[in-house]
């Protein structure tokens, strides 16, 4: 749907200030950055995490009393999808050294390093191999790769500042020192990073970076990384088996309290299967499809926080889940593309963000939580948001500036994915700005783990978005692709080492699930909720009313 | 948001696998199927036009033309009749990236069927991403790995080209082989990256990192506030004034 007449009128105000703003940009005049104190104030007043009812205490389990989003609490205060008494743990369908739950970036990276370290690997994934938020990450991957101006030291400071200085130092140390190694690893697999003719990696700024260290593959960096890692895993199919449409619904422990496999659910045949493994890596990703506070999301269809539920039931603590990340620039118009991510790279390449009068109100490179809060402030308290025909409100992202700054054709060349997407709706983003608003983007927190990806449960490792800590209370752009590669690789190595060393075989059990159910009852939580959710519920209520003989377990028919 | 009730919107008829449903005219095919009552399992992935799970083909009554689109990106049109092709059997050759070379022999050895291309251009017409598929297949036949990689870069591997190819080529797997060969062997390696990896392994940053890891929050905030910011418009040759931590 092209812009309406009303919106086209408003775009004229953007055009009126554009050349003046381009000149300012060329002179290096930026809208002033907020001080740490001002940042704090904006967050407290306008960030969705701080509104009334944004957090609720968990009433059961190892992190009892921890206050996080009610949508996640509801999943934790829910019963298993399957009655443990019905599961016959002696009927083992698959046996493997390392079971990896999740077939995104972290899971696939873990599979590769575990296999290299001699392990037989089984990846169980809910949808197809590669269906993950990794595939959707657009902007880039951070790493201090240019020694003349940058170093892991500065990357470290940026990560800490973005995370409100709360990140466990050892995790951040691992992230920033492994970063260049990960880039070289990807380069060696043949990842097509955008380079100069001499092979120099091109880099841009991201929100909260002090040096340009965002490496990219046009505007589909995540897809390029994911499809390359997946192709590599497929080349090793003899040792890396993949079970698609088979999400894990429960972890299995053994009599020694070690993680020893999982119960999988074949979504197509509706059978449950037992996998026995010597070590398990959790790599299920995030939870945007929970639509926290009703926000639209940039996330993948399968991002329903399954790993949080499974890990929590075996006794792994949760951390940093009190902070939810809203990406400042999700599409609000046209409605068909609602929630879709517009990469931060647009701002890194020079596009201003503007209110209804075509005026700047925030620097484009604040950390994401601060940038989002400033957007919300402009649209609420200040009242200078741009109303859409569907009754929403947005902020202009002035992409045509990029063509003026970098030369005609730059938008099409640097952002081919978004250019074609908007073209389908009759909007040429090299000529017209985009309308954006904060959208639910990233699960900053998750399962508690250490820099070797070990959790408190022996034989159980965690990596990627399902884990919490490395990003503190707010992740910076370009650090999630980095996270999945760095900690995916480490999880694969740690798990395969565990298989060779500390692993101890024993009788399988689901007693932890029975105990969890009991704890729910003792806390007075009587509910028919089941978890993990597996898929979001987008059913149509009138249709559902007519499904007289259908049975839903949670959101799944 | 997905799943919300839409009461006052104009409804249009579409035919999902031949069966008629009335759906709001503003929806994408994907959301229209959910509106109609489907719970999607296959044929739904990122919902953002990049994962290739939801390749869809459709026609209009009275037209011979087969149209294609990603269900998550294509808005419904009255009377379209459609089906998703969520999976299509495809050949995937297994290769060791360390051992293969970026030349025509590699392509022909792993995907000899590319030589069967009839140049009918059906692949290009079937591509929801507007990629010049036939041209990259031609590049593959010539052993022009660079062109193969560049032309196929936007591929989402949905498989629609493969489903319609009379020569039974699996174009998208040929393309990723080409891109990996290009990225690994044809583009020059990033020397600055190799240097940095080397410095890290030698422990160059160890001491400064350990020190900053032990710094308390107030002092950290000061270091953070005082860090020198590379100007946005700075060129590749920019260097900071303070080089202590490089």
Interface residues (C-beta under 8 A of the other chain):
Chain A: X1 X25 X26 X28 X30 X35 X36 X127 X128 X130 X131 X135 X136 X143 X144 X145 X146 X147 X148 X149 X150 X151 X152 X153 X154 X156 X157 X158 X160 X161 X165 X169 X170 X173 X176 X177 X180 X181 X183 X184 X187 X188 X189 X190 X191 X192 X193 X195 X196 X197 X198 X199 X200 X201 X205 X210 X211 X212 X218 X220 X223 X227 X228 X231 X232 X234 X235 X237 X245 X267 X268 X291 X294 X296 X298 X300 X301 X302 X335 X336 X337 X338 X339 X340 X341 X348 X350 X365 X416 X417 X420 X421 X424 X425 X535 X536 X537 X538 X539 X540 X541 X542 X543 X547 X556 X557
Chain B: X1 X2 X3 X5 X26 X27 X28 X31 X34 X35 X36 X37 X39 X40 X41 X42 X44 X45 X46 X47 X48 X49 X50 X51 X53 X73 X74 X75 X92 X94 X95 X96 X97 X129 X130 X149 X153 X154 X156 X157 X176 X177 X179 X180 X181 X182 X183 X184 X185 X187 X188 X189 X190 X191 X192 X193 X194 X195 X196 X197 X199 X200 X205 X208 X209 X212 X213 X217 X220 X221 X223 X224 X225 X227 X228 X229 X230 X231 X232 X233 X234 X236 X238 X239 X240 X245 X246
